[in-house]
Amino acid sequence: MIKNNYFKKLLPAIFSFILLFAGILMDHLGVRFFDGAFRIVWYVFAYLPVAFPVIKEAVRYVFRGEIFTEFFLMFIATVGAFAIKQYPEAVGVMLFYFVGEFFQDIAVDRAQANIKELIDQRPDVVTVLKNGTTEVVHAKNVPIDTIIQLKPGEKLALDGELLSDRASFSTSALTGESKPDSKSKGERVLAGMMNLNTPAIIRVTATYEDS
């Protein structure tokens, strides 16, 4: 489904590229009918599919009082190219910009998906130590400076400071590294880490939303 969405987003660039390539080819071959108004209209049709989203964003920012954005400058640059009759260059510049924005969107989507996956793996409950007893409570209700216990095999739900002398954690969910990360008393531990050996005592340093 995601791949289909990406393909739909790329369709304007594919259409523009085909028209641009065909236009450059006809220019090179000196096709007789490809001249005058017909040539201009051809390149305008190649330009509009990739230029429309950029123009739309430029107008939106102008109404917000932000005139000299990258969208507005790209529009001005390509209109200038049309004005001096550099039609293929105008289409090419806008096409490359559109494709660059497309790949940037993919990178952002993947980063957001990775963050969401990490958050989904984080446990919802923690074991709170209070007056020598333990109580399992929801992580969202745990305030800063609360003392919690993390058993072997459990993932940490909240950022904190290690109070135990030593502990070993798996950080694969955070960094992708399979090598255990040994921590000493006073060092910072992060939500998503998994305790690997003995029970660890941790002081919470961030709320659930900020961990």
C-alpha positions, 0 to 999 in steps of 0.5 A: 500500500505504501509503495503504491502511494509512493508510485502515485506521488511519482507519477507527475515526475514520470509524466514530465520526464517523458514529455521533457525527453520527447521534447529534447529529442525532437529539438535535437532531431529538428522535427519540423512541426515542433516549433513556435507556439506548439513547442512552448505549449509542449514544454508548459505541459511538461512543466505543470505536473511537477510545478503545480505542487511547488506553486501551491506551496509558494502561494500558501506561504505567501498568504502566511507572509513568508515570501522568499521561500524555496518554493517561491524562488524555484518558481521564479527561477523556472519562470525566468528560464521560460522568459529567456526561452530556455524551456527544457532547462526550466522543466528540468530544474523543476523536475529535479527539485520535485524528485528531490522533495519526493526522496526527502518525503520517503526519508521522513516517512521511514524515520517516522515509521522507525520512531513509531515502531520503537515507541510501540515496543516500549512497555506500558507498565513499570515495577515501582519500589516503594517502602520495601514493596513492589507495585506494577503501575502504568508508566504514564502515571510514574513521576520523575524521581520514582524508583523502579525495578527492572527485571532480567528480560524486561524492557525499560519504559522510562529514561532514568539513572542507574542506581545499581552498581552495574547492569548490562543492557541490550540496546538493539531496539535503539541502535541496532547494535547486538553487543551488550552495553554495560552501565555503572551506577549513576549512568543514564539508561534509556527507554527501550533498553532491555536488562540482560542479567540481574535486576536493576534499580533505576531512578526515573529522570523523564516522564513517559511522554519525554522518554 
